[in-house]
Amino acid sequence: MGFKMIILGLILLIIGLLVGMGLLTTIGGILILVGAILWILGATGRAVGGRKHFF
């Protein structure tokens, strides 16, 4: 789930920069950060939100 959020965040960030929409750029940046945090916590084996693995 974390890796998918990073990819989606990158897509939204690029679209936001190309179109000039600040909202898409902001949402993309937030998704990248949250995805990276979930990816790191999942890689260390910590349970996040009651789930040990995100698919």
Wavefront OBJ file of the C-alpha trace (Angstrom):
o trace
v 0.000 0.000 0.000
v 2.826 2.382 0.789
v 4.490 1.939 -2.592
v 1.179 2.473 -4.411
v 0.589 5.691 -2.475
v 4.041 6.944 -3.438
v 3.360 6.244 -7.133
v -0.060 7.923 -6.963
v 1.487 10.888 -5.161
v 4.158 11.249 -7.830
v 1.549 11.161 -10.591
v -0.579 13.807 -8.867
v 2.495 15.924 -8.141
v 3.603 15.868 -11.778
v 0.097 16.613 -13.070
v -0.255 19.423 -10.541
v 3.037 20.978 -11.623
v 2.247 20.675 -15.328
v -1.282 22.065 -15.036
v -0.403 24.628 -12.395
v -2.913 23.451 -9.784
v -1.555 23.939 -6.294
v -4.145 21.622 -4.759
v -2.992 18.610 -6.800
v 0.629 19.394 -5.983
v -0.170 19.566 -2.262
v -2.190 16.341 -2.270
v 0.568 14.605 -4.238
v 3.204 15.713 -1.736
v 1.117 14.528 1.205
v 0.521 11.138 -0.436
v 4.244 10.741 -1.052
v 5.033 11.449 2.611
v 2.324 9.168 4.005
v 3.253 6.398 1.564
v 6.924 6.647 2.520
v 6.081 6.469 6.227
v 3.848 3.412 5.728
v 6.478 1.767 3.542
v 9.225 2.305 6.147
v 7.066 1.098 9.031
v 5.980 -1.941 7.036
v 9.586 -2.773 6.148
v 10.592 -2.763 9.827
v 7.849 -5.281 10.633
v 5.751 -2.919 12.745
v 2.002 -3.319 12.726
v 0.393 -0.154 11.362
v -3.286 0.479 12.043
v -3.767 -3.020 13.437
v -2.420 -4.654 10.283
v 0.964 -6.257 10.001
v 0.968 -6.226 6.176
v -0.569 -3.881 3.643
v -1.439 -5.336 0.256
l 1 2 3 4 5 6 7 8 9 10 11 12 13 14 15 16 17 18 19 20 21 22 23 24 25 26 27 28 29 30 31 32 33 34 35 36 37 38 39 40 41 42 43 44 45 46 47 48 49 50 51 52 53 54 55
